[in-house]
Amino acid sequence: MDTKNDPFAAQLLTWAGGRSDIKAILRTGSRGRQDGTVDALSDHDIELYTTEPARYEENGDWIRELGAVWVCVGLEGPWENPAWLVFFEGGLKADFQVVPVVRLRELADDGLDELHERGYQILLDREGLAAALPAPTGAAPEAELPDEEEFQQVCAEFWHEIAHLPRYLARGELWIVKARDWTTKELLQTMIEWHAQSHFGPQHDVWHGGTRMREWAAPGVWKRAGGVFADFAPDGCLRAAQATADLFAELSREVARTYGFSYPEAAERAIRPYLNQLPALHD
């Protein structure tokens, strides 16, 4: 590949040149997809295919051979492999998956998984193993639409969590409020995803963790997203909770209609008045 305008890739290939165990290097994510979404802050998602994965498991000193490190975190990757998340000096971010070479052969024989189907780039291929991979289609992962039980569980958890907020606000426990509030936002995000897929169809691409939500959410949803967040003041937190409840209730009703689910009206009716004002504290 041409690394003239990609100094990190050039440094990575120079480093790998001195390590015979590294048989192939793939890059995934936005840089691997090459779909026009890369910007100066985009991560480098790197897969190192090696005959010696244990060599990279316990000690991250090898990472410093690639550049000065601000911070790195070692953990277990999705294939029970060593993984390292790194910020290099200057802010460059790279996530490394150190993968046994056999995994590359599995992808070639069994077909691409969801990650690689979105797109990948071959940076190094010493023995032609990566060349045997199928070409990516760029397709999004197949949607996992909710069933009635899962829908009811998300709704129940949402109304249960949001009911906590007024009592903790009344006590001035703002840190706990923020912790509980974030749980309601995660449940709201799930409903926003389901709602988008119910609106556009089950193959509609909703990105992980809310990435690109302004692009994939159904019309009007993103414009309301700002109202569900608040500062550290009790009155603002209560208004944000009300806005969160409004949006969740509206979207979940639409999802219920689309898929023929029953919406838990009784839970909402019970909790809604509780969000209108802070409860009084009595001695």
C-alpha positions in Angstrom: 0.0 0.0 0.0 1.0 3.6 -0.5 2.0 5.0 2.9 3.3 8.3 1.7 0.4 10.2 3.3 0.0 7.7 6.2 2.9 8.1 8.5 1.4 5.8 11.2 0.9 3.0 8.7 4.5 3.5 7.5 5.8 3.3 11.0 3.8 0.2 11.7 5.1 -1.6 8.6 8.7 -0.6 9.5 8.2 -2.1 13.0 6.6 -5.3 11.7 9.5 -5.7 9.3 11.7 -6.8 12.2 9.1 -9.2 13.6 8.9 -12.4 11.5 6.0 -13.7 13.6 3.7 -10.9 12.3 2.3 -12.5 9.1 -0.4 -10.0 8.3 -1.8 -6.6 9.4 -5.4 -5.5 8.7 -7.0 -2.2 9.5 -10.7 -1.9 10.1 -13.0 0.9 11.3 -13.4 4.1 9.3 -9.9 4.0 8.0 -10.3 0.5 6.9 -13.6 1.1 5.3 -12.4 4.1 3.3 -15.9 5.3 3.0 -15.2 9.0 3.2 -15.9 9.3 6.9 -12.2 9.5 8.1 -11.1 12.8 9.7 -8.0 13.8 11.5 -9.3 12.3 14.8 -10.2 8.9 13.4 -8.7 5.9 15.3 -6.5 3.3 13.7 -8.1 0.0 14.4 -5.3 -2.5 13.8 -5.3 -6.3 13.7 -1.9 -8.0 14.1 -2.0 -11.6 12.9 0.9 -13.5 14.6 2.2 -17.0 15.2 3.1 -15.8 18.8 0.1 -14.0 20.4 1.4 -14.7 23.9 4.4 -12.5 23.1 2.1 -9.4 23.2 -0.1 -10.4 26.1 1.5 -9.4 29.4 3.9 -6.6 28.4 3.1 -3.6 26.3 6.7 -2.4 25.9 6.5 -3.3 22.2 3.9 -0.5 21.7 6.5 2.1 22.6 8.6 1.0 19.7 5.9 2.6 17.6 6.1 6.0 19.3 5.9 7.8 22.6 2.9 6.7 24.5 0.6 8.9 26.6 -1.4 6.0 28.0 -2.2 2.4 27.1 -4.7 -0.1 28.4 -4.3 -3.9 28.0 -7.4 -6.1 28.0 -8.8 -9.3 26.4 -10.1 -9.0 22.9 -13.2 -10.5 21.3 -11.4 -13.8 20.4 -9.8 -14.2 23.8 -6.8 -12.4 22.3 -4.5 -9.7 23.7 -5.8 -6.3 22.9 -4.2 -2.9 23.6 -5.9 0.5 23.5 -3.3 3.3 23.0 -3.1 7.1 22.9 0.2 8.0 21.4 1.9 11.4 21.9 0.1 14.1 19.9 -3.3 12.4 20.4 -3.1 9.7 17.8 -5.4 6.8 18.9 -4.8 3.2 18.0 -6.6 0.0 19.1 -4.6 -3.2 18.6 -6.0 -6.7 18.4 -3.2 -9.3 18.5 -4.8 -12.3 16.8 -3.5 -15.8 16.0 -2.9 -16.4 12.3 -5.5 -19.2 12.4 -8.2 -16.6 12.8 -7.2 -15.2 9.4 -7.6 -18.6 7.8 -11.0 -19.0 9.4 -12.2 -15.7 7.9 -11.0 -16.9 4.5 -12.7 -20.3 4.8 -15.9 -19.4 6.7 -16.6 -15.9 5.4 -16.3 -12.5 6.9 -17.8 -11.5 10.2 -19.8 -8.4 10.7 -16.8 -6.2 11.5 -14.8 -7.2 8.4 -17.9 -7.2 6.2 -18.2 -3.5 6.8 -14.7 -3.0 5.3 -11.0 -3.7 5.9 -7.6 -2.7 4.5 -4.6 -5.0 4.1 -1.5 -3.2 5.3 0.8 -6.3 5.3 0.4 -9.8 3.9 3.6 -11.8 4.1 2.3 -15.2 3.0 -0.8 -14.3 1.0 -3.3 -15.3 3.7 -5.1 -11.9 3.7 -5.3 -12.0 -0.1 -7.6 -15.1 0.3 -10.2 -13.1 2.3 -13.5 -12.3 0.5 -14.0 -8.8 -0.6 -16.1 -6.8 1.9 -19.5 -5.7 0.8 -19.8 -2.8 3.2 -23.1 -4.2 4.5 -24.3 -3.3 8.0 -24.8 -6.0 10.5 -28.2 -7.8 10.3 -30.6 -6.1 12.7 -31.7 -8.0 15.8 -35.2 -6.7 16.2 -36.9 -7.0 19.6 -39.6 -9.5 20.5 -42.4 -8.7 22.9 -40.5 -9.9 26.0 -37.4 -7.8 25.3 -39.6 -4.7 24.5 -41.5 -5.1 27.8 -38.2 -5.5 29.7 -36.7 -2.3 28.3 -39.8 -0.4 29.0 -40.0 -1.7 32.6 -36.4 -0.9 33.3 -36.8 2.6 31.9 -39.7 3.6 34.0 -38.1 1.9 37.0 -34.9 3.8 36.6 -36.4 7.2 35.9 -38.7 6.9 39.0 -35.5 7.1 41.1 -34.5 10.6 39.9 -37.0 12.8 41.8 -36.2 11.2 45.2 -32.4 11.5 44.7 -32.9 15.1 43.5 -34.9 15.9 46.6 -32.0 14.6 48.7 -29.4 16.6 46.8 -27.7 13.4 45.7 -26.7 14.8 42.3 -24.0 12.3 41.6 -26.4 9.4 42.0 -28.9 11.3 39.9 -26.4 11.4 37.0 -25.6 7.7 37.4 -29.2 6.7 37.3 -29.9 9.2 34.6 -27.3 7.7 32.3 -29.0 4.3 32.6 -32.2 5.9 31.3 -30.2 7.3 28.4 -28.9 3.9 27.5 -32.4 2.5 27.5 -33.5 5.5 25.4 -30.8 4.8 22.9 -32.0 1.2 22.5 -35.5 2.6 21.8 -34.1 5.1 19.3 -32.4 2.3 17.5 -35.5 0.1 17.4 -37.6 3.1 16.4 -35.3 3.9 13.5 -35.4 0.3 12.3 -39.2 0.2 12.6 -39.3 3.5 10.6 -36.8 2.7 7.8 -36.9 -1.1 7.8 -34.9 -3.9 9.6 -31.8 -3.5 7.4 -31.4 0.2 8.4 -27.9 0.8 9.7 -27.8 1.9 13.4 -24.2 2.4 14.5 -22.8 1.1 17.8 -23.0 3.4 20.9 -24.9 6.2 19.2 -22.2 6.9 16.6 -23.7 8.9 13.7 -27.1 9.1 15.4 -27.8 12.4 13.7 -27.7 10.5 10.4 -29.5 7.3 11.2 -32.2 8.3 13.7 -35.7 8.8 12.4 -36.8 12.3 11.4 -37.0 14.7 14.3 -35.4 12.5 16.9 -31.9 14.1 16.8 -33.3 17.6 17.2 -34.9 16.5 20.5 -31.8 14.8 21.8 -30.3 17.9 23.4 -33.3 18.4 25.6 -32.7 15.1 27.4 -29.4 16.3 29.0 -28.9 18.7 31.8 -26.3 20.4 33.9 -25.7 19.7 37.6 -28.7 21.8 38.9 -31.7 20.0 40.3 -34.3 21.9 38.3 -32.4 21.3 35.1 -32.1 17.6 35.9 -35.8 17.3 36.5 -36.6 19.0 33.2 -34.2 16.7 31.4 -35.9 13.7 33.0 -39.3 14.9 31.8 -37.9 15.4 28.3 -36.3 11.9 28.4 -39.6 10.4 29.5 -41.5 12.3 26.7 -39.2 11.0 24.0 -39.0 7.4 25.3 -42.8 7.2 25.6 -43.4 8.5 22.1 -40.9 6.3 20.4 -41.8 3.2 22.3 -45.5 3.6 21.5 -44.5 3.8 17.8 -42.3 0.7 18.1 -45.2 -1.1 19.8 -47.6 -0.2 17.0 -45.2 -1.3 14.3 -44.4 -4.7 15.8 -47.8 -5.4 17.4 -46.6 -5.2 21.0 -48.6 -3.9 23.9 -47.3 -0.7 25.5 -47.2 -0.6 29.4 -49.5 2.3 29.8 -50.1 1.6 33.5 -46.4 2.0 34.3 -46.2 5.3 32.6 -49.4 6.6 34.2 -48.0 5.7 37.6 -44.6 7.3 37.2 -45.4 10.4 35.1 -46.9 12.5 38.0 -43.9 11.6 40.1 -41.6 13.4 37.6 -43.6 16.7 37.7 -42.1 18.0 41.0 -39.6 17.0 43.7 -41.1 15.0 46.5 -41.2 16.6 50.0 -38.8 15.4 52.6 -40.3 14.9 56.1 -38.6 14.4 59.4 
